[in-house]
């Protein structure tokens, strides 16, 4: 065994000598390079793999400080706190409005809310449904074919946000009638009164390239602001009064607040036709993330789509509480990448309403001075 081990050591080129003996690893015959240099040289001769950057189609971040730059002196502090906590780190805006006065209670991310508008995604289905009912194109129980042999009525189509159903409604209505009702319901015009920083959304001047069906299923060609959508949801909640949205900037303006009506919408008979679909969205549809409570129902509509101009994914949820002594309409609009969508926005709204309920906010109504009627009648006769 000793000879074998000794022979192995000699073959390996190792020295058993004492002090002054040669190095442990002898250089190969012929004066070659040391092992480390040879390995480095060999590695340089191999082709290197280029590191690939992961491509993202999104230009807008999912997360941001959405409260930066907000002025909050005239806001309701309870509503403001609930909205900020509910939105959390998401990049987006929350607009909360008292449905019976048009008072803006809080705006998180005012810069975004006052901007020119965004593609509304499936929230456009709300005014399309009201337009179709107003024109007698369908009623709530009319079933339309969607996919294959599947047929849906308005309640399920709103709850599940069925695109084929609303594409069919759009073709039945036609471009001019869709545009007329969108304008009547406050889209494409400033929702606020004395809000110089607000920019209105935009209505399409002609059918979009993919047709009026796509315009009515996810809002192609429209640019809608959170304020415009909040005003419309308030009108649905209160029975048809479209208020000017007013935003008190300090305590004095809050104390002197007087509601002002923009116009009255002739939709009272159609509101009960769309409410079941808005409730169904929370109960069994696209907004289930809220968690339906039959004793404290939240009604709303989600929206999810891509804004190709901004290279951003959009998530919308427009809603109001259909219970309590005080009703609040809220619009949550998220913008970013793949992390945002309509159900996520609905989750934000759900947290918002739960925090208000925990604070007892819905137990007592807001009281204001008598309503001052500023404008009435049809807005859109010349449209």
N, C-alpha and C positions, 0 to 999 in steps of 0.2 A: 504493500500500500504506500510505503514511503517513496519507493522508486517511481511509482506511477505519479504521485503528486509532484515529485521533483521534476520529472520529465514534462509534466503539463506546464509547470511554471516556466521552464526553459523555452518551450514552444511558444508560449505567450509573450516571450521577450522580456520577462521580468527578471530583475537582479536580486540575488540573495546576499549580495556582498554587504559589507559593513559601511562605515563612513567613507565617503568619497566614491562610492559605487556609481555606475551610470544611472540615468533617470529611469524611473519605473517603467515608462512606456518608451521603448526604443523607436527611433525614427525608422521608417521602412527603408529598405535598401535602395540605393540610387538617389538619396537626398530628396525625397518627396516632401510635400507640404504637411504641416501638422494637421491632425484630424479636424479641428474646429474650423480652420481656414478652408479646408477642402469641402466641408459641409456647407459653409457659407457660399462658396463658389458654385456648388451644385444647385443650391436653392435659387441663386440669381439666374441660372440658365433655364429654370422652369418658367413657363408663362404664368403671370400673375392674374388672378381673377379680379375683375373690377367690381368694387362694391356698388351695388344697385340701390339707388334711392327709391323708396316706396312712393309711388305716385298717388296723390290725393286729388280727386276732382273738386274738392272744396277749397274756397279761399277765405272763408269766414270761420273763426274759431267757435268751438262748442261752448267755451266757458269764458267769462269776462266779469269785470266789476261793473255790473249794470246800474249801480247807484251813483256812479261818478258824475258830478256836475249837476245833480238834481237839486232843485230848490223846493223846499217842503214846508215853508212857513204857514201856508194856508190849507194844508192837507189835513185830513182826519188822521190823527196819530195812531189810532187803533187799526185802521184800514192800512195805513202805510206800513206799519210793523208786520202785519199779517202778509202783505204782498211781498215785502222784502224777504221775509223768512221762507215763504213758499217758493219763490224763484230761486233762492240759493245762489249757486255759482253759475247758473245757466246764462248764456248770452241771449238776452231777449228783453221784452217789455211786458209790463202788466198795467192795464188801465182799468180802474174801478169807478163805477158811476152809480149814483142814486137814481133808480129807474123812474121815480115819480117827480123828479125835479130837473134832471140833467146836470146836477152838480157833480163835477169830477172830484172824487174823494181822495184819489191817489194815482200818481203815475210814476212807475218805476222805469227808469231809462227814458227820460223825457226827450232826449235827442233823437232816439229811435222812433218814439211814438209820434213826434211832430214831423217826421220826414215824409217824403212824397208818396210813400206807399210801397206795397209788396204784393206779389201774386197771392191771392186769397186762398188758393187751393180749394178744398171741398167746402169751406164755409160759404162759398158762392151758392151752394145748393139751397141755402135758406131763402134768399130773395127769389131764386128761380122757382122754388116750390110755391111761394106766395104769389108770384106772377102767374103761374099755371092755374092755380085755384081761382084767382081773380078773373082770369080770362075764360074760365069754364072749360079749359082743355081737359082737365081730369077732376076727380074728387079724391078724397083720401082713400077710398076703397077700390079705386080703379087699379087693376093689375096690369103691368106692362112686362113683356118678355125681356129678359136680361141675357142670361147665358143658357144656351141650349133650350131646354123646356122649362127652365126656371122662370117663374113669374112673381113679381113683387108689387105690393101696394106702397103708398107713400110712407107709411109709418116705418116699415121695415127698410125701405130704401134710404130714408134719412138716418135711421139708427145704424145701419151697416155701411152707410156712405157708398151706395152702389153707383158706380160711374155710368154703366150702361143705361140705367133707369133715367138718369138726369141728362144724358146725351139725347135720349129719346124725347124728353120734355123740351130740350133746347130746339130740336128740329121741328117740333110741333108749334112752338111759340114763334120761332124766327128771330133773326137778329134785331130788328127794329123794336119789337115788343120787349125783348130781354133788356135792351139798352134803356128803353123808356122806364121800365119798372126799377131798374138799378138806380137810375137818376132820381126817381120819385122817392125811393127808400133812403136817399142821402149819400149814395156812392158817387164819387167823382166831384164832390164839393166839400168845402170846409164844414166840419161838424161843429166846430166851436164858435163862440161869440167872443170877440175881443181877444183873440189869441193870435197875435201877429206872427209868432214863430211857427204856427201850424201851416203845413202845406197840404193841399188836397190830393186825393188819389186821382186816378185817371180812368176814364171809360174808353173802350175801344171805338175807333171811328169807323171801322169796317170789320167784317167777320175775320177772325184770325186764320192763319194758313191751314190749321187743322180743322176748321169749320166751327159752326155755332155749337155743335155738340160738345166739343172739348171746352169751349168757352163756358158752358153750363155745368160741366162735371168737375173741373178743377180751376176755373177762373182764368184760362188763357186769354190774354189781352187786357185784363183788368189790373189795376194797381189800387189796392185798398189799404187804408190806414187803420190802426187799432182804434182810433177815435171814431171813425165812420162806422165800424162794425159794432162798437159799444153803444152808439146812439141807436142803431137799428135794433139790437137786442133789447135795449131799454124800451123801445116802442112795442115790441112783441110782449114784453113782460107787463107793461102798464095798460095794454088794451088798444094801442094804436097812436099814441101821441109821440111825435118826433120832436124832442126838445133840442134847443141849442145847448151844447155842452159848455158849461161855464166853469172856470178854474180859479177860485179865489186864491190870491197870492199872499194874503196875510189875514190876521184875525178880524180886522175891521171889515174887510170885504166879505168874510164869511158871515159875520153878524148882519150885514146889509144885503145878503144874497136874496135875489128875487128870481124865481124860475121864469124862463121865457120859451114860448112855443115857436118852433119853426113852422110846422104844419101838422095837421091831423091826417093820418093815413086811414084809408077806408079798408081796413083789414080785420075789423073786429070779428066778423063772422068766419074768417079763415084762420084766426089764431088757434081756436080749438082743433083745427085740422092738422096743424103742424106740431103742436105741443106733444102729442103722443110719440112722434118720431124723435123729438129732442130729448124726451124722457127715456125712450128706448135706447138711445145712444149710451146713456149711463147705465141702464139696467142690464142690457144684453149686447150692446153694440161696440162701437169703436172707443168709447170713453169709459169702459168698465173699470179702468184703473182707479176712478174716483171712489167706487164702492157705493152702490145704490142704497139709499135709506128711504123707504116709502113714507116715513113720518117727517122727513126733511128733504124733499126731492130737489135735486139739482137738474136743470134742463140745459142741454148744450149741444154743440156740433164741433167735431174735430175737423182738422184740415192738414193734409200732408202732401208735399210735392217739392219739386226742385225749381229754384229760381236760377235759370241758366245764365241770365245776364250778370247776376251777382255771384255766380258759382257758389250758391248756398242752398242747403236743405232747410225747408221751412216746416215748422210745427205750430199749428194754430189750435186754440180752443176758445169758443165764444159761449158764454153761459150766463144764467141767472138762477137765483134761488127762488123756488116757487112755494115758499112757506114763510111764516113769521110776519111780524108787524113791519119789518123793514126789508125791502128788496134791493139787491145790488147786482148790477150787471158787470161782468168781468170779461176782459179779453186778454188772453195770454198768447203772445207771439214769440216764438223761439226761432233763432236763426243760427246756423252753424253747419256741421257736417252730419255724419251718419248717426250721431248720438241723439239727435232731436227729431221729433215727429209729433203728430197730433195726439196720440195717446200719452206721450211724455208731457205735453202741454196740459192735457186734461189732468194728469197727476199733480201738476203745479196748482191748477185751479182747485182741485180737491183739498189740498193742504191749506190753501187760502180760505176756503169756506169753513173748514174745520176749526181753524184758528179763530175766525170771527164768532163761530158758534160757541167755542169755549169761553170767549170773552163776553158772551151774552149780547152780542151786537144786534141780533135780529129781534130782540124782545120789545124794543121801543122804537116807534117811527120817528123819522126826522120831521121837524116842523119848520115851515118857511112862511114868508109873506104870501099874500094872494098872488096867483099866477098872472103875469103880464103877457098878454097875447101880442107878439111882435109881428107875426106874419101868419096868414092862413090861406087856404085855397090850394089849388094845384100848382105845383112848381114847374111843371114840365110841358105846358100846352104848346110851347114853341119848339120843343126838342124834336 
